[in-house]
Amino acid sequence: MKPACPKCRASLASDFNGAAEEFNCASCRSPIRISLYPALLRNLPEEVAGDAVALPDESSCFYHVGRKAVVLCGRCGRFLCSLCDIELGDQRLCPECISSGRKKGALTQLDRQRLRFDRIVLALAVYPMLLFYFTVLTAPAVIMLTFWFWNAPRSIVEPRPWRFILAAAIALLQIIGWVGLISWAIRTQGVA
Amino acid sequence: MKPDRGGSYRRLPGRARLVFGLSTLWYASDHLLLVKRQGFGESYQRYYFRDIQSITSHRTDRDTLLWGIHIVVALLLAVPTALALIGGKPERWWWSIAAAIVLYSLVVHWWRGSTCSCRMRTILQEVELTPLRRERWLRRTFAIIDPLIRLSQGGLDQAALAEQLRSSGVVDDRTSSREEPSGKPPAPPPPIGRGNLVWHSIICYLFIIDATVSIGQVLMPNTFLTMMGAILALSEFGVVILTLTRQNSSLIGRALRPFTWTAFGVLCLAALGSWVAMFIRTLQTQGAVNPATLSGPKWYSVVYIVVYYSFGIIGLTLIRRHRFENEHQWLKLNT
């Protein structure tokens, strides 16, 4: 696969000589900066079904008894043939570990999306303040949800719980405010 | 297995606004992470350094468009703000806040610098790195990730990589590729289609319609014509800015490029002239004038009409000539 101009999609094969440099595309004449890396020389790996076990004392794959084991699973240590060997980042895992890791949220490399509960809770604490009387309902809900979602998977890139803490603090202040307001109202009514 | 809390990522410069969200770029020791946040959800795309084949970037005209929008909004806000401040009207604070927001946005746009587009190719796909839409961000990001990519792919030096790419046929030798093997001159660019000049034609027609509306405004001033004039002026700005952003990537002739820029200059001058004329008129009448039929002095209207008619007609002639030359060249090439 040869590199193409990002603007007009014409092939850049004859316009540069390999290294990182700046030049004009021969087709659309727009200035382009390009950096090439050795991976450009690599082709897609061919599918390998795995060799059959040749000798009786040779270790075989845990999932395919007739296939020769080539690697150990990085998590469970099972013998794997080249068909069952799945490369995930720096690790080599078996399909079973991948499946269970995905279910338990232990493999962040497989996470494609996450719901930001901390943002939801913070929004629930802040936005009702625009119409402050809603906070009588939302403030206890925020405290409850903070505890509820505290252990839920957080953002991969921002895992710190400061939004939960901030939301709980705001909700606590709202509750204190409401308690003060109600007690003041009762006291005033009592005096009257 | 305990859930992985992550936290091993570091943020890279740059961000792109999405509808109800934001796109940012992060990196870990072995991969790049493109994060798209939309509402309360986040989606992740990982690109391992060892799989990255190339990173290409080119400048875009988006900054021209943003400059245009900012200038138009600033011009539209300048006079009412000045009038409100001079007149000491109570709404002067609202105008001042709006002007300050536009000014802040203008300074941020200037600070962020020119715009660009960056694409990354891996063994399986090609993606646009949307957060890297400013050259400043691209340079800083590239300085961080380029050594990491090279390190993960074996640290091959530039010369060795160039030699390997050339020998494998991924790229050609520069010296040999510049000369045609048969000694023939390189093929001319393909002729332009009719579609490439549509926006230029629209500018010319808008100028002619605007001049005609202005005649009506001089002869019988009324609210409808004033509003139509204002809508036309805004449309002209929009179309000219759009044409300016599109024409750089098209193969139109040299005569039409300056035409669009001149049209932009004429529009800016006309807008400035109109505002100044109205400003003087408002000061003269001490605000006792109907804004719906507000217009400058008569001589200004006459100059405006003559310039707009001439510009529209000259533009249409240029476009017609350009089309003819192009079709002629195409016919010559085909026969």
Chai-1 contact restraints between the chains, C-beta under 6 A:
chainA,res_idxA,chainB,res_idxB,connection_type,confidence,min_distance_angstrom,max_distance_angstrom,comment,restraint_id
A,P3,B,S54,contact,1.0,0.0,6.0,A-B,restraint_1
A,P6,B,T56,contact,1.0,0.0,6.0,A-B,restraint_2
A,P6,B,H58,contact,1.0,0.0,6.0,A-B,restraint_3
A,P6,B,R119,contact,1.0,0.0,6.0,A-B,restraint_4
A,K7,B,H58,contact,1.0,0.0,6.0,A-B,restraint_5
A,A13,B,V171,contact,1.0,0.0,6.0,A-B,restraint_6
A,A13,B,D172,contact,1.0,0.0,6.0,A-B,restraint_7
A,S14,B,D172,contact,1.0,0.0,6.0,A-B,restraint_8
A,S14,B,S177,contact,1.0,0.0,6.0,A-B,restraint_9
A,N17,B,A162,contact,1.0,0.0,6.0,A-B,restraint_10
A,N17,B,R174,contact,1.0,0.0,6.0,A-B,restraint_11
A,G18,B,L161,contact,1.0,0.0,6.0,A-B,restraint_12
A,G18,B,A162,contact,1.0,0.0,6.0,A-B,restraint_13
A,G18,B,L165,contact,1.0,0.0,6.0,A-B,restraint_14
A,G18,B,V171,contact,1.0,0.0,6.0,A-B,restraint_15
A,A19,B,Q158,contact,1.0,0.0,6.0,A-B,restraint_16
A,A19,B,A162,contact,1.0,0.0,6.0,A-B,restraint_17
A,S30,B,H58,contact,1.0,0.0,6.0,A-B,restraint_18
A,I32,B,H58,contact,1.0,0.0,6.0,A-B,restraint_19
A,R33,B,S57,contact,1.0,0.0,6.0,A-B,restraint_20
A,I34,B,T56,contact,1.0,0.0,6.0,A-B,restraint_21
A,S35,B,I55,contact,1.0,0.0,6.0,A-B,restraint_22
A,L36,B,S54,contact,1.0,0.0,6.0,A-B,restraint_23
A,Y37,B,I52,contact,1.0,0.0,6.0,A-B,restraint_24
A,Y37,B,Q53,contact,1.0,0.0,6.0,A-B,restraint_25
A,Y37,B,I149,contact,1.0,0.0,6.0,A-B,restraint_26
A,Y37,B,Q153,contact,1.0,0.0,6.0,A-B,restraint_27
A,P38,B,Q153,contact,1.0,0.0,6.0,A-B,restraint_28
A,P38,B,G154,contact,1.0,0.0,6.0,A-B,restraint_29
A,P38,B,L156,contact,1.0,0.0,6.0,A-B,restraint_30
A,A39,B,D51,contact,1.0,0.0,6.0,A-B,restraint_31
A,A39,B,I52,contact,1.0,0.0,6.0,A-B,restraint_32
A,A39,B,Q53,contact,1.0,0.0,6.0,A-B,restraint_33
A,A39,B,Q153,contact,1.0,0.0,6.0,A-B,restraint_34
A,L40,B,Q53,contact,1.0,0.0,6.0,A-B,restraint_35
A,L40,B,V170,contact,1.0,0.0,6.0,A-B,restraint_36
A,L41,B,S168,contact,1.0,0.0,6.0,A-B,restraint_37
A,K104,B,M1,contact,1.0,0.0,6.0,A-B,restraint_38
A,G105,B,P3,contact,1.0,0.0,6.0,A-B,restraint_39
A,A106,B,M1,contact,1.0,0.0,6.0,A-B,restraint_40
A,A106,B,D4,contact,1.0,0.0,6.0,A-B,restraint_41
A,T108,B,D4,contact,1.0,0.0,6.0,A-B,restraint_42
A,T108,B,G6,contact,1.0,0.0,6.0,A-B,restraint_43
A,R112,B,Y44,contact,1.0,0.0,6.0,A-B,restraint_44
A,Q113,B,G41,contact,1.0,0.0,6.0,A-B,restraint_45
A,Q113,B,S43,contact,1.0,0.0,6.0,A-B,restraint_46
A,R114,B,E42,contact,1.0,0.0,6.0,A-B,restraint_47
A,L115,B,G41,contact,1.0,0.0,6.0,A-B,restraint_48
A,R116,B,F40,contact,1.0,0.0,6.0,A-B,restraint_49
A,R116,B,E42,contact,1.0,0.0,6.0,A-B,restraint_50
A,R119,B,F40,contact,1.0,0.0,6.0,A-B,restraint_51
A,I120,B,F40,contact,1.0,0.0,6.0,A-B,restraint_52
A,P153,B,P3,contact,1.0,0.0,6.0,A-B,restraint_53
A,S155,B,E42,contact,1.0,0.0,6.0,A-B,restraint_54
A,I156,B,G6,contact,1.0,0.0,6.0,A-B,restraint_55
A,V157,B,Y9,contact,1.0,0.0,6.0,A-B,restraint_56
A,V157,B,W26,contact,1.0,0.0,6.0,A-B,restraint_57
A,V157,B,V35,contact,1.0,0.0,6.0,A-B,restraint_58
A,P159,B,R5,contact,1.0,0.0,6.0,A-B,restraint_59
A,P159,B,G6,contact,1.0,0.0,6.0,A-B,restraint_60
A,P159,B,G7,contact,1.0,0.0,6.0,A-B,restraint_61
